[in-house]
């Protein structure tokens, strides 16, 4: 779906689908059958698919006690309850703010309503950087760039609120808009609705350069240094100063009306080979940093209730960090849980690792804090740059790209790892929906996407690391493209809310492939059971949905994300 300058059309379409109270939507009422819970069961079915449906309603189905036949059977046990959901959403970044600043303020306001409003995606969990990242417009800055300023006298968050000059960027429509105003606008939207919470997780990509042993934000890999790029480490004498820097950030944002819910010590502590702003910890040094510095300082401050998340990098090394940090009782007392990213594979979710961590460390949350279609447009054999296999329009305003196996990532290249087992060419919508559904089915409490909006090239990005985003905007023409990924995230966010509890699911795919169907389920406080499904095949699939003794036969469209809601 492409929307040029009339985003209200999207709000209207979504509102018509998920209007006030799910049982009254479109005046559809299923036949009612008594469940084994002693209450009536009525369903609502919502679908987003490759055929072009966006959060569209399907006819309700009846539940009864009769046996049914289908290609697959999905069984839900609402009595077996697991983790409590904290939210689903996307991130605030300088690049996103820059792109949105290219829209007229009233048009931008409609986009923001589509993202954060109760009639839009209604995102409830988000992330924002502390200082510069690869998705800063120009990069390589912090809030305390005066070398040796150990008292942080010159600390300032001005970079987050000073906007973008029209003299420098002629297409800018609002010179005052920046990442902090973007957050404040989102919070204002939330303040005007019943469910006002927007939980924000903050992560630094790097300490100020002078606090690190390399005395710069990163050293990129080059032939001259043997491709040994690095982000460097904190100098021992500045470990405490870095903690003070984080607290100064919390103070400054609180003064600006922004309360931070969660915090990670640093983004991607295992490093990124010095590709952009970064800083290294090992599991052991991060354990000691939290135990001896960050944890005690926060506990003694006004931020004693902030939720500290460890790690903040790829799932394949999750257990190395949890075993070392959560396995240390002195450190674990300061920790809420673990943050992870998805970049270790284009299709694996690492649910076995999630299960082991949840079993070994019960009571500690797991949240996905970053995911994106990275390296958008990387050349690859038979991939997105092959003119015989890819439409000329590319990924912008082209839903076909997002619904088919056309994307590649950082590990797919002729030089590095062609057809690597964990990084094949993939379907963007499948990667998102699979990762969210399977994660929630295996103890994930929250899931956050990376940049909410980027330009038509997947930027701006000061290091050329172009990526996809749920919303992409042509900064030359003002055209706004809500990608299929946005609609899928919106569907999940609108039907999985903070406070919902994940419940037990099982799936018998019969003769279908292992990746054909994926499912998860959550239960709200008012006993609405929400079942999420992904069909990765090009054919519709009939399945039986079992909830206790009640069953219904349902069809999921080809190449589709489906939500089934049942009032228990």
N, C-alpha and C positions, 0 to 999 in steps of 0.2 A: 504494500500500500504506500502510495506517495501522497504527501500532503504538502502543498506549496505554502500558502500563507493563511490557511484556515484550519488551525489545529482544533477548533471547537467541534469540527465534524468528527474527530476521533473521540472526544469526550462524549458526544451524543451517541455515537455508535456503541461505545463500551457501556455507557449508562443504560442504554436500552437493553443490553444483554444482562447486566448484573444490577438491575435496579433495586430499590430499597427492599431489603429482605429477600432472601433467595426463594422462598416459597411462593411469593407473589409475582415473581418476574414473568412478564408476558401472559399472566393469568393462566399458566399451564399447571394443571393438577393431575398427578398420576393416579391410577387406581390404587387404593389404599389396602395394604395387607398387614395383619397384625404380626409384629416381629416377636422373636423369642425374648426380647427385652420388655415386652408388654406394652410397647408404644407403636404408633403407626409409622410406616416408612414411606416417604415420598422422595422422589429424586429430581435433580436438575442436572442436565448434561451440557457442558460447554466445550467448544472445540475451536482450535486454531490449526489450520492445515495448509499444505502446499497449494491446494486448489484455490485459496484466497479467502477462506473464512477467517474472521478475526473475532475471537471470543463469541462465537455464534451459538445460539441455543439450538439444541436438538430436542425432538419429542421426548417427554419423560417416559420412563419404563415402570412396569409393575414388579414388585417383589412378592413372592409367595413361597410356599413350602415345597413346590414340585421340583423334581429332578429335571435338569436341562443338559443339553449337549452343545458343545462348541469346540472351536480349535484350541482354546486355552481356558484355564480356570484360575481366577484370582480370588484368594481367600483373605478376608480381613477379620482380625480378632480385636474388637475395640476394648476388650477387657485387659489386654496386655499393653500397657502404656509405657512409653519410653521417655525421650527427652522433651523438654518444653521449648517451643520455637521462640526465638527472640526477634526474627524478622528476615525479610528479603529486600534487596535493593541494589543500588548502584552507587557510584562514587562522585564526590566533588573534586575536580582538579582545575588547575589554572588553564589548561588547554580547553576544557569544557566551558569554563567561564568566558574565555576569549572568543570561542565560537558563538556562544549565545549573545555576546556583546555585539555581534554583527546583525542581530535582529532588532527591529523597532521594539521599544519596551513593552507595548501592548501585545505584540506577537510573542515575544519572549515569555511574558506572563502566562499566556495560554499554554506554551510548551511546559513551563514549570507546573502549571495545574495538571497537565496530562501526566506528569511524573509523580508529583507528591500529593495531589488533591484526592479527596475521597471518591470522586467520580472518575479519576484517572487511574494510574497504576498504584497509587497510594503506598509508595515505598516506605518501609518502616525502619530499615537498617541501612547505614551508609558508612562511608570511609572518606577521610580527607588527609592529605599529607601535612607533615610538619616541615615546611621549607620546600626546596626545589626537588623535582623529580625529572625523569625523562619526559613526562608530560607537563613540563613548564615551557612557556613560549621561548624563553631564551636560556634559562637554566643557570646552574652554578652560582647559587646564592643561598644564604641562610638568614636567620633573623638576628644574627650576631656576628657580622663579618669584620669587626674591628679586632685585629690580632692582639692576643694577650689580655683581652677585656674579661678577666676572670670574675669580676663582680657583675658582668653583663649589664653595665651601665647604659650601653648603647643598643641594647636589645629592642627590636621593633618588629611588629607584624605589618608594617606599612606596605610591604610587597604584596600582601594578600588583599589589600583594599584600595590601592592607588589607581586601579583601572588601566586602560590602554589608550594611548594617544591617537587621535584621528589623524594628526599630522604624520605619524609614523605608519599607521595602519588605516588607509583612507576609507575602507569599507565599514569601519566601526560605526555603529549607530548610537551606542551608549558608552561614553568614555568613563563613566563612573562604575561600571559593572566589573566585578572581579570575583575571586573565589569566596571571600568572606561575605560580600553582598549576596552572592548566590546562596550560601548557606542561610543567611538571614532571611532571604525571600522564601526559601523552603520552610523554615521554621514559622514564618508568618502564615503561610498556607496551612500548616498543621495546626496552628493556634486557633484557627477558625473552624475546626471540625471536631467532632466528638472524640475521636481517637487521635490525640495530639502528639503522641510520642514519636520522635525521630531519633533513634539511637545512633550516635556518631562514634566511629572508631578512628583514632588518629595514629599515624605512623610516620616517623622520620625516615628518609632515605639515607641521610648522612648527618653527622654532627657538623658544625662549622669547620671549615677546612683546617684552621689553625689548631684545632683540638686533636687532629689525627696525625699518625706517624708519617703519612705521605704529604701532609700539608697542602692538599688540594682535594677537590671533591671526588675525583676518580682519575685513574691513569688507564687510557684505552689500550687494548692489545694492538701492537704494531709489529712489523717484521724486525724493527730495531730492538725491541725488548723481548723478542722471542715469543710474541703473542701472549705474554704474561701480564695482562692488565690486572688492575686491582682497585678496590675501594678503600683499602687501608683499614687501620684499627685505631681505636682511641689511645692516645698517649696516657700512660698510667696516672700522670699528674692531673689529667683533665677529666677523669671518670666522674668525679663529684660535680665538676662544672657542667658536664653534659646533663646530669640529672637536674641541676638547677635550671638549665636551658629548657628542659621539658616542662618543668613547673612554671617557668616564666610564660611559656606558650599557653598552658592551661589558664593561668591568671589573665593573660591578655584576651583570650577567647571568651572567658567568663565575663570579663568587663564589657565585651562586645555583645553580650547576650547569648552566647553559645556555650552550652554545657557539653563536655565530652564524656561519653559513656564508657568507652574502652580505649585501650592504649597498648601498642606493641613497642618494645625497646628500639627496634629498627626494622625496616622492611628488608626482607631477603638477606639475613645475616650471613648466609653461606656465600654471598657474593654473586656477581653476574659477570665476572671476568673484566670488570672495569668498563663496561659498556656505557654506563651513565652514573649519576649520583648513587653512591652506595657506601656501606661500611660493614666490616666483618666482625662477627662474634663466632666463637665455637660454642657447642652446647655447654661446655664447662665455663667459659668466660661469661656467657649470658646468665648461667646459673649464679655465678658469683656476683655479677652486676646487679641482679635482682635481689639476691639475699643480703648483700652488704651495703647497697647504695639505693637503688630505686625503690625497693619495697619499704624499707624503714622510713625513707624520706616521705613517700606518699602517705604512709600510715600516720605519720606525725603531722600531716598537713590537712588542709581543707579538702583534699582529694583522697581521703582514706577509703572511700567507697568506689573509686574508679576501678574498672575491670581490666586487670593486666593480662594480656594474651602473649604467650611465648611464641617463639619461632617465626611465623609469617613467611613461609616459603613452601616449596613443593612437597607434595604428599609422599613421595617415595622415600624421603628421609624423616618422616614424621616421628617414627618410634625412637630414632637416635636422640632426638631432642626431648621428647616426653620422658623417656627412661632416665635421662640425666637430670632434668630440671624438676619434673613432677615427682620423680623418685627420691628427691631430696626434701625431707619434711620441712626443714628450715626455710627453704625457698618456696615450696608449694603453698605455704600459708599466705603468701602474697599474690598468688596466681589465680585467676578466674578460669583460664583454659588455654587452648592452643589455636593459633591462626594458621591456616594453610592456603596454598594456591594450587592451581590445576596444571601447571605447565610441564609436568613430567611426562605427560602423555596426552595425545589428542582424543583418546577414547577411554582409557582406564580411569576408574574412580578411586581405586585403592580401598575398596570397602572392607577388605580383610584387615588392613592396617587400622582403619577406623574402628572396627569391632574390637580388635585387640587392645587398642588404647582405651576405649570406653570400658572394657572389662577390667583392665588393669588399674585404671584411675577413675573410678566412678565418681560422679559429682563434679567433674571438670569438663567444661564445655569445649566444643570444637566448632569453629566458625571459618567458612571460606571467605577470605577477605579480598581476594583479587582473582579475576578471570577475564580474559578478553580474546578476541580473534587477533592473535599477534602476528607480526610480520605480514600485514595485509599486502598481497600482491607479490610475495616472494616468487621469483622464477622457479619453476619446477617442471620436470617432464610430465606431460599430460595434465598439468595443473592449471592454475589460474592464468598463466601467461601463454598458454598454447592457443593460438588463434583458431585452430580447428575444433577446439573443445570448449571454448569460452566465448560468451557473447561480448560484442564490442562495448556494451555499456558497462561492463565490469561489475563491481559490487554496489555502486550507487544507484538507487531507484531500480534495483533489479532483484526481485524476490527470489528468482531462480537460483542465484548464487547462494543464498542463505539456506535454501532447502535441499541442496544437492552437494555431492562430494566434490567440492571445488576449492576448498581452502587448504593451505599448508601452514606450517609453523616454523619456529626458529631451528628445529632439528631436521627439517626436510630440505635438503639441498644436494645438488650433485657433488659438492665438495665435502659435505659434512656427513650426512647419513641418509643417502637416498633409500626410500622405502623402508626406513628403520622400523623395527617391529612396533615400537611404542608411538611412532609419529607418522602414520600414513596420512595421505590426503583424507580430509574429513568433511562432514556436513555441519556447518555452523550451528543450525538449530538443534541438531541431534546432540552435539557436544554440550550445549547449554542444558537442554532438557534432561538428558541422561545424567549429567553430573549432579544437577539439583535433585532429581527424583531419587537416584540411588544414594546420594549423600544423606538426604533426609531419612531414608529408610535404614541408615546405618549410623545414627547418633549425631548427625550434624544439627546444630541448633540454629544456625543462620547462614545466609549465603549472599555475598556481595560481589557484584560485577565491578569492572574498572570504570573508565570514563563513561559518564552517561551520554555525553554528546561530543562528537568530533567533526572535523570538516570533511569535505567530499574526498579528500586524499587519505583520511585516517590520521590527521594531525590537528593542529601543528605540534611538532615534536622536534626539539632542538638537537636530537641525535639521529634522526631519520628512522626511528622505530615506529613505523606507521601501523595502526591497529584499527580494527572495527569497533563500532560502538552501537548501542541500542538505537540512538538517534544520530543521523549524519546530516550535516547542513552544508549546502554549497554557499560559502561565504561571499562568492561573487554575485550570485543571483538571489540568495535568500531562500532557495528551495529547501524544504524540510522533508527528510525521508525517515519515517518511522519503520525501522527494519523489522522483519519477522521476529528477531531476537527480542525486540522491545515488547511485542505483543505477547510472546511466551512469558517473559519476565512479569509483565503486567497480569497475565492470567494467574500465574502462581502467587504473586503478591496479593492480589485481590481475594484469593480463596484460601490462602494460608496466612493466618494472622498471628502477631505476637500473643503468646499465652496459649495457643493451640498446642496439643500434645501429640507427638508421633505415636502411632499404634502399630501392632504387629501385622505384617503382610506376608503372604507367600504366593508364588506363581508357578503354575504348571503350564509350560508353553507347548506341550504336546510335540507335534512334529515341526513346530516353528523353530527358527534359529535362536541361539542364546541371546543375540542382540535385537531380536525382533520386537519384544515388548518389555517395558520396564514400568514399575509401579511403586508408589508409596502412599501412605494415608496418614491423615491427622484428624484429631477430634477437638472441636471447640468447647468452650465452657458451657454453651447451651446445647451441647450434644448434636451438633451438625458434623457428620462424618464426611470428610473430603478425600476423595481418592484421585490421585494424579496418574496419568498413563502417557507413555510415549510409544507410538508405533513407528518404527524406523523403516518399515517395508513400503513398497509401492502398491500394495493391495490393502483393501479394508480387511479387518480381522474381527470375527465374531468371538466373543468370550463370555463366560459365565462369571458373574460377580456374586460371591458368597459372603454374606455378613451374618454370622451366627447360623441359624437354621434357614434364614431367608436367602433366596436366590433371584437373580434377574439375568436375562440374556441381553447383551448389549453389543453393538457394533462400534468399533473405532475406525474412523476414516483412514485411508492410505496417507502415509507420511504426515502424521498429525500428533498434536498434543491435546489430550482430552482430560477434562475434569468432571468427575461424577460426585454430586453432593447429595447426601441422604440425611434426613432428619430422623434421628433415633428416638 
